[in-house]
């Protein structure tokens, strides 16, 4: 047996959270649902007009066509991908960060430092995370090009102003998901149960949270879980949440607005490059979900996890239980 040393887990063990794993998961589902509602209010209001216009143009509102669930989802996806809707949607994910912090502080009665939100070394950790995230997504994308699954070309037109707004949006969005799934869920479970259970459950929850995205399948789920496991290990090794916030944010930004690839099924927007599928096999290109659903992501993230484990052992963050007086 192994043990992962974590000050965040030690602090979380003193929280008022239930010792019952089932109750902890149930509470997370409730909090997650509240976050989903809060994050959806403004984007939903902004989408009403464009959504109605699209449905009318396609003949769904005058009765000439029957409006199906698939058609509704397709139109909603197209509308939500427009910058004037997508950017506010990304910014509204700030409610996820705020709500998860509020819950941990006021309900579980634990400090923000137990979520990994510490001041010491925050800037260097964030900058390092940016580099790691760029390297990971670039490795995945370039590997797909080398293997002939995709091709990359410079985008014919782009707005750097819009791209800059997307960067701001992804900074907020990446941070939000890390506070929800790592700072809150993983550390809450890790404080009361084993690290393996905390990492596993939070990673699976992270993957399943994307299940409604276009193009989602089993390989997408596997890759999202692998990303979450890597993020968890990275966070536990660094001792703070800022590095993984940066990795998550720049991963999405590099994918969508640098390489021009669909981010977890979202419609691609202004980008520096455009990545086009050359293969018809979705397990190589990721299909409608984007490259996160490809086998190249599986390869790169599996290797990244292996490297992270080696680093954690070297740093004595991972130890044999017998050496940790267990």
C-alpha positions as CSV (number, residue, x, y, z in Angstrom):
1,X,0.0,0.0,0.0
2,X,1.1,3.6,-0.7
3,X,0.3,6.9,1.0
4,X,0.1,10.3,-0.5
5,X,1.3,13.1,1.9
6,X,-0.9,16.1,1.6
7,X,-1.3,19.1,3.9
8,X,-4.6,19.8,2.1
9,X,-5.9,16.4,3.1
10,X,-4.7,17.0,6.7
11,X,-6.6,20.3,6.9
12,X,-9.7,18.8,5.3
13,X,-9.7,15.9,7.8
14,X,-10.7,18.5,10.5
15,X,-13.7,19.7,8.5
16,X,-17.4,19.3,9.4
17,X,-18.0,17.1,6.4
18,X,-19.8,13.8,7.0
19,X,-17.6,10.8,7.3
20,X,-20.1,8.9,5.1
21,X,-18.9,8.7,1.6
22,X,-22.4,8.3,0.2
23,X,-23.5,11.5,2.0
24,X,-20.5,13.4,0.7
25,X,-21.3,12.3,-2.9
26,X,-24.9,13.2,-2.5
27,X,-24.0,16.6,-1.1
28,X,-21.6,17.2,-4.0
29,X,-24.4,16.4,-6.5
30,X,-26.7,19.0,-4.8
31,X,-23.9,21.6,-4.8
32,X,-23.0,20.8,-8.4
33,X,-26.7,21.2,-9.4
34,X,-26.8,24.6,-7.7
35,X,-23.6,25.7,-9.5
36,X,-25.1,24.5,-12.8
37,X,-28.2,26.7,-12.3
38,X,-26.2,29.7,-11.2
39,X,-23.8,29.4,-14.2
40,X,-26.7,29.0,-16.7
41,X,-28.9,32.0,-15.8
42,X,-27.2,34.7,-17.7
43,X,-26.2,32.5,-20.8
44,X,-29.8,31.3,-21.0
45,X,-31.1,34.8,-21.1
46,X,-28.6,35.8,-23.7
47,X,-29.4,32.8,-25.8
48,X,-33.2,33.2,-25.9
49,X,-33.3,35.7,-28.8
50,X,-30.7,34.0,-31.1
51,X,-32.2,30.6,-30.3
52,X,-35.7,31.7,-31.4
53,X,-34.3,33.3,-34.5
54,X,-32.5,30.1,-35.5
55,X,-35.5,27.9,-34.8
56,X,-37.7,30.2,-36.9
57,X,-35.3,30.3,-39.8
58,X,-35.2,26.5,-39.8
59,X,-39.0,26.3,-39.8
60,X,-39.5,24.8,-36.4
61,X,-41.7,27.6,-35.0
62,X,-44.3,27.8,-37.7
63,X,-45.1,24.1,-37.6
64,X,-43.5,23.3,-41.0
65,X,-41.0,21.1,-39.1
66,X,-41.3,19.0,-36.0
67,X,-39.0,20.2,-33.2
68,X,-37.1,17.1,-31.8
69,X,-34.8,16.9,-28.9
70,X,-31.9,16.3,-31.3
71,X,-32.7,19.4,-33.3
72,X,-33.1,21.5,-30.1
73,X,-29.7,20.4,-28.9
74,X,-28.1,21.0,-32.3
75,X,-29.5,24.5,-32.5
76,X,-28.5,25.3,-28.9
77,X,-25.0,24.0,-29.5
78,X,-24.6,26.3,-32.5
79,X,-26.0,29.3,-30.7
80,X,-23.9,28.8,-27.6
81,X,-20.7,28.6,-29.7
82,X,-21.1,32.2,-30.9
83,X,-18.6,34.5,-29.1
84,X,-21.2,36.9,-27.7
85,X,-22.8,33.9,-26.0
86,X,-19.7,31.6,-25.4
87,X,-17.5,34.3,-23.7
88,X,-20.2,35.3,-21.1
89,X,-20.8,31.6,-20.5
90,X,-17.2,31.1,-19.7
91,X,-17.1,34.1,-17.4
92,X,-20.2,32.9,-15.6
93,X,-18.4,29.8,-14.5
94,X,-17.0,32.1,-11.8
95,X,-20.1,31.1,-9.8
96,X,-18.6,27.6,-9.6
97,X,-15.5,28.9,-7.8
98,X,-17.5,31.2,-5.5
99,X,-20.1,28.5,-4.6
100,X,-17.5,25.8,-4.0
101,X,-15.5,28.1,-1.7
102,X,-18.7,29.2,0.1
103,X,-19.7,25.6,0.7
104,X,-16.3,24.6,2.0
105,X,-15.9,27.6,4.2
106,X,-19.5,27.9,5.6
107,X,-20.8,24.3,5.5
108,X,-17.7,22.1,5.9
109,X,-16.0,24.8,7.9
110,X,-12.6,24.4,6.4
111,X,-10.1,27.0,5.2
112,X,-9.5,28.0,1.6
113,X,-5.9,26.7,2.1
114,X,-7.4,23.2,2.5
115,X,-8.7,23.7,-1.1
116,X,-5.1,24.5,-2.2
117,X,-5.8,28.3,-2.4
118,X,-2.5,29.4,-0.7
119,X,-0.6,32.6,-1.4
120,X,2.9,31.3,-1.1
121,X,4.4,30.4,-4.5
122,X,1.1,31.1,-6.3
123,X,2.6,33.1,-9.1
124,X,5.4,30.7,-10.0
125,X,3.0,27.7,-9.7
126,X,0.6,29.4,-12.1
127,X,3.3,30.3,-14.6
128,X,4.7,26.8,-14.5
129,X,1.3,25.3,-15.0
130,X,0.8,27.4,-18.1
131,X,3.9,25.9,-19.6
132,X,2.9,22.4,-18.7
133,X,-0.6,22.8,-20.2
134,X,0.8,24.2,-23.5
135,X,3.3,21.3,-23.7
136,X,0.6,18.7,-23.1
137,X,-1.9,20.0,-25.6
138,X,0.8,20.7,-28.2
139,X,2.1,17.2,-27.8
140,X,-1.3,15.7,-28.4
141,X,-2.1,17.9,-31.4
142,X,1.3,17.5,-33.1
143,X,1.3,13.7,-32.5
144,X,-2.0,13.6,-34.3
145,X,-0.5,15.5,-37.2
146,X,2.6,13.4,-37.4
147,X,0.4,10.2,-37.5
148,X,-1.7,11.7,-40.3
149,X,-4.9,12.0,-38.4
150,X,-5.1,15.8,-38.6
151,X,-3.6,18.7,-40.5
152,X,-2.8,22.2,-39.3
153,X,-3.0,25.4,-41.3
154,X,-2.9,29.1,-40.4
155,X,-6.4,30.5,-40.0
156,X,-7.4,32.8,-42.9
157,X,-9.1,35.3,-40.6
158,X,-9.1,35.9,-36.9
159,X,-9.8,38.5,-34.3
160,X,-7.1,38.8,-31.7
161,X,-9.5,40.9,-29.6
162,X,-11.9,38.0,-29.5
163,X,-9.1,35.5,-28.8
164,X,-8.0,37.6,-25.9
165,X,-11.5,37.6,-24.4
166,X,-11.6,33.8,-24.8
167,X,-8.3,33.6,-22.9
168,X,-9.9,35.6,-20.1
169,X,-12.9,33.3,-20.2
170,X,-10.9,30.2,-20.1
171,X,-8.8,31.5,-17.1
172,X,-12.1,31.8,-15.2
173,X,-13.5,28.5,-16.5
174,X,-10.4,26.4,-15.8
175,X,-10.1,27.8,-12.3
176,X,-13.8,27.1,-11.6
177,X,-13.7,23.4,-12.5
178,X,-10.5,22.9,-10.5
179,X,-12.0,24.5,-7.4
180,X,-15.2,22.3,-7.8
181,X,-13.6,18.9,-8.6
182,X,-10.2,19.2,-6.9
183,X,-10.3,21.9,-4.3
184,X,-13.7,20.9,-3.1
185,X,-14.6,17.3,-4.0
186,X,-11.2,15.6,-4.0
187,X,-10.0,17.3,-0.9
188,X,-13.2,16.7,1.0
189,X,-13.0,13.0,0.3
190,X,-9.3,12.9,0.9
191,X,-9.6,14.4,4.3
192,X,-11.9,11.6,5.4
193,X,-10.9,8.7,3.2
194,X,-8.0,7.4,1.2
195,X,-6.2,9.4,-1.4
196,X,-6.9,6.8,-4.1
197,X,-10.6,7.0,-3.4
198,X,-10.5,10.8,-3.4
199,X,-8.6,10.9,-6.7
200,X,-10.7,8.2,-8.3
201,X,-14.2,9.6,-7.4
202,X,-13.3,13.2,-8.2
203,X,-11.8,12.1,-11.6
204,X,-14.9,10.1,-12.5
205,X,-17.2,12.9,-11.5
206,X,-15.2,15.3,-13.7
207,X,-15.5,13.0,-16.6
208,X,-19.2,12.3,-16.2
209,X,-19.9,16.1,-15.9
210,X,-19.1,16.3,-19.6
211,X,-21.4,13.5,-20.6
212,X,-24.0,15.8,-22.2
213,X,-21.4,17.4,-24.5
214,X,-21.7,16.7,-28.2
215,X,-19.6,13.7,-29.4
216,X,-19.1,12.3,-25.9
217,X,-18.3,8.5,-25.8
218,X,-16.4,6.0,-23.7
219,X,-12.9,7.1,-25.0
220,X,-13.8,10.7,-24.2
221,X,-14.7,9.7,-20.7
222,X,-11.5,7.7,-20.3
223,X,-9.4,10.7,-21.4
224,X,-11.2,13.1,-19.2
225,X,-10.6,10.8,-16.2
226,X,-6.9,10.5,-17.2
227,X,-6.7,14.3,-17.3
228,X,-8.4,14.6,-13.9
229,X,-6.1,12.0,-12.4
230,X,-3.0,13.9,-13.7
231,X,-4.4,17.2,-12.4
232,X,-5.0,15.6,-9.0
233,X,-1.5,14.2,-8.8
234,X,0.0,17.5,-10.0
235,X,-2.0,19.4,-7.4
236,X,-1.0,17.1,-4.6
237,X,2.6,17.3,-5.6
238,X,2.7,21.1,-5.8
239,X,0.6,21.6,-2.6
240,X,-1.6,24.2,-4.2
241,X,-4.4,24.6,-6.7
242,X,-2.9,27.4,-8.9
243,X,-0.8,25.2,-11.1
244,X,-3.7,22.9,-12.1
245,X,-5.9,26.0,-12.6
246,X,-3.3,27.3,-15.1
247,X,-3.0,23.8,-16.8
248,X,-6.7,23.5,-17.2
249,X,-7.2,27.0,-18.6
250,X,-4.4,27.0,-21.0
251,X,-5.2,23.4,-22.1
252,X,-8.6,24.6,-23.3
253,X,-7.4,27.9,-24.7
254,X,-4.5,26.3,-26.6
255,X,-6.9,23.6,-27.9
256,X,-9.7,25.9,-29.0
257,X,-8.1,29.3,-29.8
258,X,-4.6,28.4,-30.8
259,X,-5.0,25.1,-32.7
260,X,-8.6,25.7,-33.6
261,X,-10.0,22.4,-32.2
262,X,-13.4,21.8,-30.7
263,X,-13.1,22.0,-26.8
264,X,-15.1,19.1,-25.3
265,X,-17.7,19.3,-28.1
266,X,-18.0,23.1,-28.0
267,X,-18.0,24.9,-31.4
268,X,-14.6,26.2,-32.3
269,X,-14.2,30.0,-32.5
270,X,-11.5,32.4,-33.6
271,X,-8.1,30.8,-33.5
272,X,-4.5,31.3,-34.7
273,X,-4.5,27.9,-36.5
274,X,-7.2,25.6,-37.9
275,X,-6.8,21.9,-37.3
276,X,-8.7,19.7,-39.8
277,X,-9.4,16.0,-39.6
278,X,-7.8,13.9,-42.3
279,X,-8.9,10.6,-40.9
280,X,-12.5,9.4,-40.8
281,X,-11.8,7.4,-37.6
282,X,-13.1,9.3,-34.6
283,X,-10.8,7.4,-32.2
284,X,-7.9,9.2,-34.0
285,X,-9.5,12.6,-34.4
286,X,-11.9,12.7,-31.4
287,X,-14.9,13.3,-33.7
288,X,-17.3,15.9,-32.7
289,X,-15.9,16.0,-29.1
290,X,-12.5,17.3,-30.3
291,X,-9.1,15.9,-29.8
292,X,-9.7,15.2,-26.1
293,X,-11.7,12.2,-27.4
294,X,-8.7,10.8,-29.4
295,X,-6.3,8.0,-28.7
296,X,-3.5,10.5,-28.8
297,X,-4.8,12.2,-25.7
298,X,-4.9,8.7,-24.1
299,X,-1.2,8.1,-24.9
300,X,0.0,11.6,-23.8
301,X,-2.0,11.7,-20.6
302,X,-1.0,8.1,-19.6
303,X,2.6,9.1,-20.1
304,X,2.1,12.3,-18.1
305,X,0.6,10.4,-15.2
306,X,3.5,8.0,-15.2
307,X,6.0,10.9,-15.1
308,X,4.0,12.6,-12.3
309,X,4.1,9.4,-10.2
310,X,7.9,9.2,-10.6
311,X,8.2,12.9,-9.6
312,X,6.0,12.4,-6.6
313,X,8.0,9.4,-5.4
314,X,11.2,11.5,-5.9
315,X,9.7,14.3,-3.8
316,X,8.6,11.8,-1.2
317,X,4.9,12.8,-1.7
318,X,4.1,9.2,-2.4
319,X,5.5,6.8,0.2
320,X,5.1,3.2,1.1
321,X,2.5,3.0,4.0
322,X,5.0,1.1,6.2
323,X,7.4,4.1,6.0
324,X,4.5,6.5,7.0
325,X,3.9,4.6,10.2
326,X,0.8,3.0,8.9
